[in-house]
């Protein structure tokens, strides 16, 4: 079905949803494509703005499209599955999946370690940390926000390095001979704050996968405390369990 049937018992919103969803699942609209504007859909299908917005909201909730403020709605890429058994940088992970990764720096600076982070890194509260907050994108679509807290004495001058075009872990390895040998992490579901929703282009209170991770060097020293906010509609985490 590629048109609205006024004689059908199906509600108009359901018919329009089936049409637009079909365009995506049949790949007539491909990932990254800009879909027609609300005004175009209203004119083409002869439905109200309320109906169009209801359908677009349904597609957003299903993870089939995403919105960018001031630009419009785009077809989303398939959900990314992340394996929990190995450490891999976002950049390398996206490249292996055929996406073009990019990074935007949201903030970077030095701060005294808060007590809760100091406990995780086995340091005294108040010790100097380098905080780097980055927005991670795949093919221009926001995927996650990462907040890295690094013990500054282990990586002096890290804020002067280029961690936009190179993975941060690669920068740390190359400049400080520090490699992440292992990590310990906690995962839970949270709702997006208004600030986080704006960064990730999702609705406030949208579901996020939240990870807190402590990364250890090859000598077993904790150096990084990481908070990751993954879009819940774009990420699935999986691992293999044995009995």
C-alpha positions as a Markdown table, in Angstrom:
| # | Residue | x | y | z |
|---|---|---|---|---|
| 1 | Unk | 0.0 | 0.0 | 0.0 |
| 2 | Unk | 1.5 | 3.3 | -1.0 |
| 3 | Unk | -1.6 | 5.6 | -0.8 |
| 4 | Unk | -4.3 | 6.4 | 1.7 |
| 5 | Unk | -7.6 | 4.5 | 1.2 |
| 6 | Unk | -10.5 | 6.6 | 2.5 |
| 7 | Unk | -12.8 | 3.7 | 2.3 |
| 8 | Unk | -10.6 | 1.5 | 4.6 |
| 9 | Unk | -11.6 | 0.7 | 8.2 |
| 10 | Unk | -8.0 | 1.3 | 9.2 |
| 11 | Unk | -7.5 | 4.7 | 10.9 |
| 12 | Unk | -5.6 | 7.3 | 8.7 |
| 13 | Unk | -2.6 | 7.3 | 11.1 |
| 14 | Unk | -2.2 | 3.5 | 10.8 |
| 15 | Unk | -2.4 | 3.7 | 7.0 |
| 16 | Unk | 0.2 | 6.5 | 6.8 |
| 17 | Unk | 2.4 | 4.6 | 9.3 |
| 18 | Unk | 2.3 | 1.5 | 7.2 |
| 19 | Unk | 3.2 | 3.5 | 4.1 |
| 20 | Unk | 6.1 | 5.3 | 5.6 |
| 21 | Unk | 7.4 | 2.3 | 7.5 |
| 22 | Unk | 7.2 | 0.3 | 4.2 |
| 23 | Unk | 9.4 | 2.9 | 2.5 |
| 24 | Unk | 12.0 | 2.3 | 5.1 |
| 25 | Unk | 11.8 | -1.5 | 5.4 |
| 26 | Unk | 11.9 | -1.9 | 1.6 |
| 27 | Unk | 14.9 | 0.5 | 1.6 |
| 28 | Unk | 13.2 | 2.9 | -0.7 |
| 29 | Unk | 14.3 | 5.4 | 1.9 |
| 30 | Unk | 17.9 | 4.3 | 3.0 |
| 31 | Unk | 19.7 | 5.0 | 6.2 |
| 32 | Unk | 20.7 | 8.6 | 6.4 |
| 33 | Unk | 18.1 | 9.8 | 3.9 |
| 34 | Unk | 16.1 | 12.9 | 4.7 |
| 35 | Unk | 12.5 | 12.0 | 4.6 |
| 36 | Unk | 9.8 | 14.5 | 3.3 |
| 37 | Unk | 8.9 | 17.4 | 5.4 |
| 38 | Unk | 5.7 | 17.4 | 7.4 |
| 39 | Unk | 4.1 | 19.9 | 4.9 |
| 40 | Unk | 5.0 | 17.6 | 2.0 |
| 41 | Unk | 3.5 | 14.5 | 3.7 |
| 42 | Unk | 0.3 | 16.5 | 4.5 |
| 43 | Unk | -0.1 | 17.5 | 0.9 |
| 44 | Unk | 0.9 | 14.2 | -0.6 |
| 45 | Unk | -1.4 | 12.0 | 1.6 |
| 46 | Unk | -4.2 | 14.5 | 2.4 |
| 47 | Unk | -4.0 | 14.1 | 6.2 |
| 48 | Unk | -3.8 | 16.5 | 9.0 |
| 49 | Unk | -0.6 | 17.8 | 10.7 |
| 50 | Unk | -1.6 | 16.0 | 13.9 |
| 51 | Unk | -1.8 | 12.7 | 12.0 |
| 52 | Unk | 1.7 | 13.2 | 10.4 |
| 53 | Unk | 3.3 | 14.1 | 13.7 |
| 54 | Unk | 1.7 | 11.1 | 15.4 |
| 55 | Unk | 3.1 | 8.8 | 12.7 |
| 56 | Unk | 6.6 | 10.4 | 12.8 |
| 57 | Unk | 6.6 | 10.1 | 16.6 |
| 58 | Unk | 5.7 | 6.4 | 16.2 |
| 59 | Unk | 8.7 | 5.9 | 13.8 |
| 60 | Unk | 11.0 | 7.7 | 16.2 |
| 61 | Unk | 9.9 | 5.5 | 19.1 |
| 62 | Unk | 10.5 | 2.4 | 17.0 |
| 63 | Unk | 14.0 | 3.7 | 16.1 |
| 64 | Unk | 13.4 | 3.8 | 12.4 |
| 65 | Unk | 13.9 | 7.6 | 12.1 |
| 66 | Unk | 15.5 | 10.3 | 14.1 |
| 67 | Unk | 15.1 | 14.1 | 14.2 |
| 68 | Unk | 17.7 | 16.8 | 13.9 |
| 69 | Unk | 16.6 | 20.2 | 15.1 |
| 70 | Unk | 16.4 | 22.7 | 12.2 |
| 71 | Unk | 17.2 | 20.0 | 9.6 |
| 72 | Unk | 14.3 | 17.5 | 9.6 |
| 73 | Unk | 13.8 | 13.8 | 10.1 |
| 74 | Unk | 16.2 | 11.1 | 8.8 |
| 75 | Unk | 16.1 | 7.4 | 8.3 |
| 76 | Unk | 18.0 | 5.7 | 11.1 |
| 77 | Unk | 20.7 | 3.1 | 10.8 |
| 78 | Unk | 20.1 | -0.4 | 12.1 |
| 79 | Unk | 20.6 | -0.9 | 15.8 |
| 80 | Unk | 24.2 | -1.4 | 16.8 |
| 81 | Unk | 24.9 | -4.5 | 18.9 |
| 82 | Unk | 27.9 | -4.1 | 21.2 |
| 83 | Unk | 29.6 | -7.2 | 22.6 |
| 84 | Unk | 30.4 | -7.0 | 26.3 |
| 85 | Unk | 33.4 | -9.3 | 26.2 |
| 86 | Unk | 36.1 | -7.0 | 24.7 |
| 87 | Unk | 37.3 | -3.5 | 24.9 |
| 88 | Unk | 37.1 | -1.6 | 21.6 |
| 89 | Unk | 37.1 | 2.1 | 20.8 |
| 90 | Unk | 34.0 | 3.7 | 19.4 |
| 91 | Unk | 36.0 | 4.8 | 16.3 |
| 92 | Unk | 37.2 | 1.3 | 15.5 |
| 93 | Unk | 33.8 | -0.3 | 16.3 |
| 94 | Unk | 32.0 | 2.0 | 13.9 |
| 95 | Unk | 34.5 | 1.6 | 11.1 |
| 96 | Unk | 34.3 | -2.2 | 11.3 |
| 97 | Unk | 30.5 | -1.8 | 10.9 |
| 98 | Unk | 30.9 | 0.4 | 7.8 |
| 99 | Unk | 29.9 | 3.7 | 9.4 |
| 100 | Unk | 32.0 | 6.9 | 9.3 |
| 101 | Unk | 32.7 | 7.8 | 13.0 |
| 102 | Unk | 33.2 | 11.4 | 14.1 |
| 103 | Unk | 33.6 | 13.2 | 17.5 |
| 104 | Unk | 32.6 | 16.6 | 18.8 |
| 105 | Unk | 34.1 | 17.9 | 22.0 |
| 106 | Unk | 31.4 | 19.1 | 24.4 |
| 107 | Unk | 33.8 | 20.2 | 27.2 |
| 108 | Unk | 37.3 | 19.6 | 28.4 |
| 109 | Unk | 39.2 | 20.8 | 31.5 |
| 110 | Unk | 40.7 | 20.0 | 34.8 |
| 111 | Unk | 38.8 | 19.5 | 38.0 |
| 112 | Unk | 39.4 | 18.1 | 41.5 |
| 113 | Unk | 38.2 | 14.5 | 41.9 |
| 114 | Unk | 34.7 | 14.2 | 43.4 |
| 115 | Unk | 34.5 | 11.7 | 46.2 |
| 116 | Unk | 32.5 | 9.1 | 44.3 |
| 117 | Unk | 34.9 | 9.1 | 41.3 |
| 118 | Unk | 38.0 | 9.1 | 43.7 |
| 119 | Unk | 36.7 | 5.9 | 45.3 |
| 120 | Unk | 36.4 | 4.2 | 41.9 |
| 121 | Unk | 40.0 | 5.3 | 40.9 |
| 122 | Unk | 41.5 | 4.5 | 44.3 |
| 123 | Unk | 42.8 | 8.1 | 44.7 |
| 124 | Unk | 42.2 | 10.8 | 47.3 |
| 125 | Unk | 39.3 | 13.2 | 46.8 |
| 126 | Unk | 40.5 | 16.4 | 45.3 |
| 127 | Unk | 43.3 | 14.9 | 43.2 |
| 128 | Unk | 43.5 | 16.5 | 39.8 |
| 129 | Unk | 41.5 | 14.9 | 37.0 |
| 130 | Unk | 41.3 | 15.7 | 33.3 |
| 131 | Unk | 37.6 | 15.5 | 32.2 |
| 132 | Unk | 36.8 | 15.1 | 28.5 |
| 133 | Unk | 33.2 | 15.1 | 27.4 |
| 134 | Unk | 32.6 | 13.9 | 23.8 |
| 135 | Unk | 29.6 | 13.4 | 21.5 |
| 136 | Unk | 30.2 | 10.3 | 19.3 |
| 137 | Unk | 28.5 | 10.2 | 15.9 |
| 138 | Unk | 28.1 | 7.5 | 13.2 |
| 139 | Unk | 27.5 | 8.9 | 9.7 |
| 140 | Unk | 26.7 | 12.2 | 11.3 |
| 141 | Unk | 24.0 | 10.7 | 13.6 |
| 142 | Unk | 24.5 | 11.2 | 17.4 |
| 143 | Unk | 25.0 | 7.8 | 19.1 |
| 144 | Unk | 26.4 | 8.4 | 22.5 |
| 145 | Unk | 28.0 | 10.9 | 24.9 |
| 146 | Unk | 31.1 | 9.8 | 26.8 |
| 147 | Unk | 32.5 | 11.5 | 29.9 |
| 148 | Unk | 36.1 | 10.5 | 30.5 |
| 149 | Unk | 37.8 | 11.2 | 33.9 |
| 150 | Unk | 41.5 | 10.6 | 33.7 |
| 151 | Unk | 44.0 | 10.8 | 36.6 |
| 152 | Unk | 46.0 | 13.8 | 35.2 |
| 153 | Unk | 49.4 | 12.8 | 36.7 |
| 154 | Unk | 49.3 | 9.7 | 34.6 |
| 155 | Unk | 48.5 | 11.6 | 31.4 |
| 156 | Unk | 50.0 | 15.1 | 31.9 |
| 157 | Unk | 49.0 | 17.5 | 29.1 |
| 158 | Unk | 46.3 | 15.2 | 27.7 |
| 159 | Unk | 44.0 | 18.2 | 27.0 |
| 160 | Unk | 46.5 | 19.5 | 24.5 |
| 161 | Unk | 46.4 | 16.3 | 22.4 |
| 162 | Unk | 44.3 | 15.6 | 19.4 |
| 163 | Unk | 41.6 | 13.2 | 20.5 |
| 164 | Unk | 39.0 | 14.4 | 17.9 |
| 165 | Unk | 40.6 | 12.7 | 14.8 |
| 166 | Unk | 42.1 | 9.8 | 16.8 |
| 167 | Unk | 40.6 | 7.5 | 19.4 |
| 168 | Unk | 41.4 | 8.7 | 22.9 |
| 169 | Unk | 42.7 | 5.3 | 23.9 |
| 170 | Unk | 45.1 | 5.4 | 20.9 |
| 171 | Unk | 46.3 | 8.9 | 21.9 |
| 172 | Unk | 46.9 | 7.6 | 25.5 |
| 173 | Unk | 48.8 | 4.5 | 24.2 |
| 174 | Unk | 50.9 | 6.5 | 21.7 |
| 175 | Unk | 51.8 | 9.4 | 24.0 |
| 176 | Unk | 51.9 | 7.8 | 27.5 |
| 177 | Unk | 52.5 | 4.1 | 26.7 |
| 178 | Unk | 49.3 | 3.2 | 28.6 |
| 179 | Unk | 47.1 | 0.5 | 27.3 |
| 180 | Unk | 43.7 | -0.6 | 28.8 |
| 181 | Unk | 44.3 | -4.2 | 29.8 |
| 182 | Unk | 40.9 | -4.7 | 31.4 |
| 183 | Unk | 37.9 | -2.9 | 32.6 |
| 184 | Unk | 35.1 | -3.2 | 35.2 |
| 185 | Unk | 31.7 | -1.8 | 34.4 |
| 186 | Unk | 28.1 | -1.4 | 35.5 |
| 187 | Unk | 25.2 | -1.0 | 33.1 |
| 188 | Unk | 21.7 | 0.2 | 33.8 |
| 189 | Unk | 18.8 | 2.0 | 32.0 |
| 190 | Unk | 18.2 | 5.7 | 32.7 |
| 191 | Unk | 16.0 | 8.5 | 31.3 |
| 192 | Unk | 17.7 | 11.2 | 29.3 |
| 193 | Unk | 18.0 | 14.6 | 31.0 |
| 194 | Unk | 17.0 | 17.6 | 28.9 |
| 195 | Unk | 20.6 | 18.5 | 28.3 |
| 196 | Unk | 21.5 | 14.9 | 27.3 |
| 197 | Unk | 18.4 | 14.7 | 25.1 |
| 198 | Unk | 19.5 | 17.8 | 23.2 |
| 199 | Unk | 23.0 | 16.4 | 22.6 |
| 200 | Unk | 21.7 | 13.0 | 21.4 |
| 201 | Unk | 18.6 | 14.4 | 19.5 |
| 202 | Unk | 16.1 | 12.4 | 21.4 |
| 203 | Unk | 13.2 | 13.3 | 23.6 |
| 204 | Unk | 13.7 | 14.3 | 27.2 |
| 205 | Unk | 13.2 | 11.2 | 29.4 |
| 206 | Unk | 14.0 | 8.9 | 26.4 |
| 207 | Unk | 15.5 | 5.6 | 27.4 |
| 208 | Unk | 19.4 | 5.5 | 27.5 |
| 209 | Unk | 21.8 | 2.7 | 28.2 |
| 210 | Unk | 24.1 | 4.1 | 30.9 |
| 211 | Unk | 27.5 | 2.6 | 31.5 |
| 212 | Unk | 30.0 | 3.4 | 34.3 |
| 213 | Unk | 33.4 | 1.9 | 33.6 |
| 214 | Unk | 36.8 | 1.8 | 35.3 |
| 215 | Unk | 39.7 | 1.0 | 32.9 |
| 216 | Unk | 43.0 | -0.5 | 34.2 |
| 217 | Unk | 46.4 | -0.3 | 32.7 |
| 218 | Unk | 48.7 | -3.3 | 31.8 |
| 219 | Unk | 50.1 | -2.9 | 35.4 |
| 220 | Unk | 46.6 | -3.1 | 36.9 |
| 221 | Unk | 46.4 | 0.6 | 37.8 |
| 222 | Unk | 43.0 | 2.3 | 37.4 |
| 223 | Unk | 43.5 | 5.5 | 35.4 |
| 224 | Unk | 40.1 | 6.2 | 33.7 |
| 225 | Unk | 36.6 | 6.5 | 35.0 |
| 226 | Unk | 34.2 | 6.6 | 32.1 |
| 227 | Unk | 30.5 | 7.4 | 31.9 |
| 228 | Unk | 28.8 | 6.5 | 28.6 |
| 229 | Unk | 25.2 | 7.5 | 27.7 |
| 230 | Unk | 24.1 | 5.3 | 24.7 |
| 231 | Unk | 20.9 | 6.1 | 22.8 |
| 232 | Unk | 18.5 | 3.3 | 23.8 |
| 233 | Unk | 17.0 | 3.2 | 20.3 |
| 234 | Unk | 20.4 | 2.7 | 18.6 |
| 235 | Unk | 22.3 | 0.3 | 20.9 |
| 236 | Unk | 21.8 | -3.2 | 22.1 |
| 237 | Unk | 24.3 | -4.9 | 24.4 |
| 238 | Unk | 24.8 | -8.6 | 24.3 |
| 239 | Unk | 27.1 | -11.3 | 25.7 |
| 240 | Unk | 27.4 | -15.1 | 25.8 |
| 241 | Unk | 26.6 | -16.9 | 29.0 |
| 242 | Unk | 27.6 | -20.5 | 29.8 |
| 243 | Unk | 26.1 | -22.8 | 32.4 |
